[in-house]
Amino acid sequence: MKTRTRVAGAVLGVVAILTAAVAARATGPAAGWTQDGYGPGNTGYNPYEDALNLSTVDGARLRWTATPRPGVEGCETTPEPPLVAGERVIMFENGGVGAREARTGRRLWLATGFSYLGKTLAVVDGLVIATETSCHSQSDYEGTITALDLRTGRPVWRSRQSGTVDKLVAGSGVLVTHGFCYVCDEDRNQVVAYRVSDGVKLWTRNSADLAGEVVASARVLLSSTNGAFGTQAVSLRGGAVGWRSGRVWSALSSTPAGDRFLVGGGAGFGAIDSRSGRVVWSVRSTVESLSCDGRRVFAAGPGLAAYGVGDGRRLWRRALAEPGRPVRAGGLLYATGGRALAILSPATGESVAPGRRYGAAVDHVVVAGGRLFTTDATSIRAFAP
């Protein structure tokens, strides 16, 4: 009887694990692309995508197109790569922020009343985070951070910050921003952390810059704007310094596990242990953006190349004109170049599917929920098998 009980318990345990895994896929990152680089790690990699893959990408067709009005002249927003969360596509629209149904493109809500929106949005814990500053103002350079309800578009909270907010990243319920004050006599640069749920300020660092919109090991990197230090890794919750480096790094991405920051600086790029600050490897090569799928680091600069995540050894290189940020999902690697889309093998860099069917594509694509989203700086298009 005891043996049967143990076996039954083991079976129930396996079932519980599988059920939890399915639930996580249904409610977690599988459903979306919630920050510009997929999530807090800015990896450019959606590990949960399985519907759009090598066997289905050739059958993807244009499902809908949105060409949002830019807003007030001189204060316009242009289509950036959208965000995807809860079967909603979040984008800049008509000088505000809008949500559309992911399957049809039907507008669900539109939040207006903003002045001049920043270029970055984020979806965190059911909230859409947007930043703005006064457009055409000669004196009011304060930034405003607004949290909108993802379901309805209604404002949940607002917070004011000295200076225009030009960077933001969120993780573990904390939003970290950087602002630059044009009219301040000193402390022009300020990094501020907010609690996502209600906008309460958690900590502030003056004379510091957010050295990349990347979270790894519940930390972000800060750089000094007055020469007091090179780079510091600080905790999201309290802003405590975890480690320091005399070198100035810019965080471009991280590993999906969050154990390494992938950084640019000096004459190249490299990997840094996120907990200790130890340089794991470095490459002397110009880079504009980095992405990582846990096995490879994809570097866009002059051309596109892949490097081993463990040792930085180059695995392949492909000539690609002005490549945008590489995006990895569904066993495929997507990269824009010369306004065209290339669909490549992550392992070899070879073309595995034609990108012509997707038309002009700039910036980077977004792949989530079995759909591919592209932008040509005027419209956003959704493709699906």
C-alpha positions, 0 to 999 in steps of 0.5 A, a space after each residue: 500500500 505504501 508503494 502504491 501511495 508513493 507511486 500515486 504521489 509521484 504521478 500526481 507530482 508530475 501532473 502538477 509540474 506539467 500543469 504548472 508548466 502549461 499554466 506558465 506558458 499560457 499566462 507568462 511570457 508565452 503570451 507576449 513581447 512586453 518590452 522592446 527587447 522581449 522582456 527585462 533582460 532585453 534578450 531579443 529572444 522569445 523562447 516560448 514561440 512555437 507556432 511560427 517556425 520553419 515549417 509554418 513561416 512560408 505560409 504566413 500571410 498579411 492579416 492586418 495593417 495599422 497606419 496610425 496618425 502621428 499626432 500633433 505636428 512637431 510632437 509626432 510619434 512614429 510607429 516603433 516595434 509594438 508590444 504584445 500582451 494578453 492578446 493585445 498589441 500596444 503601439 503609439 497611435 494618434 499622439 497617444 497609446 493604443 491597444 488593438 486585438 492581436 488577431 484582427 487589428 481591431 482597436 480596443 482602446 486609445 489613450 490620448 491627452 499626452 504631450 510628447 511621448 517618449 520612444 519606449 513603452 513597457 507592459 508590466 503586471 497588467 499596466 502599460 507604462 508610457 513617458 512624456 514631456 511637454 512639447 514645445 515648452 521653453 520652461 517645463 522640461 519635467 517628465 511624466 510617467 503614466 501607468 495605464 490599465 492594459 485591459 481598458 487604457 484608463 490611467 492607474 497612476 502618474 508620477 512626475 520626474 525632473 527632466 525628460 525621461 529617455 530610458 526605462 526598464 522594468 523587472 520584479 515589480 520595479 520600474 527604473 528610469 533615466 531623466 535629463 534636466 535641461 534647466 537644472 544647474 546641477 544634478 542634471 542626470 537622475 536615475 529613479 526607481 518606482 514601484 510598478 503597482 502604484 508609482 511610489 518612488 523607491 530610490 533615486 541616484 543623481 549624477 548617474 545614467 541608466 547604462 542600458 535598459 537591461 535587467 540581470 540578476 535583479 540588477 541594472 547598470 548605472 554609469 557616472 555622469 560626473 566621473 565619480 565612478 565607471 559602472 555600478 550594478 545596483 539592485 532593483 529594489 533598494 538601489 544598493 551597489 552590488 559591484 563596481 568597475 572602473 570601466 564604462 560599460 553600456 548594457 545592450 542585452 543579457 543572457 536569458 538566465 540573467 547570469 551575464 550582462 552583454 555589454 558594449 564599451 571601448 573598442 568592442 563588446 563582451 559578457 560580464 558576470 552579473 553578480 560579480 562584475 567579472 569579465 567573462 570574455 570580450 571581442 574587439 569588434 564594432 557592435 550596434 546591438 546584441 541579442 542572446 538565445 542562451 547558446 549564442 550571442 547575435 551581434 549586429 554591426 557591420 554585418 551580422 555575426 554569432 558568437 558562443 555565449 560561453 567563450 565569445 568564439 565567433 561561430 559565423 558571420 553574414 554580410 548584411 547591409 545596416 542590420 537592425 537588431 536580431 530577433 530569435 524565436 521559433 527556431 528562426 533568426 530574424 534580421 532587418 537590413 536595407 529595409 528588407 527582412 532576412 530569415 536565417 538559421 541561428 546555427 549557421 546564419 544561412 537563409 532558410 526562408 524568403 523575407 520578400 513577402 513581408 515587404 519593407 521592414 525597418 528597426 526589428 521585428 516582434 514575434 509572439 503568439 504565432 504572429 510576426 509584426 513588422 514596421 516600415 516607419 509608417 505602418 505596423 503589419 501583422 503576419 500569421 500562418 
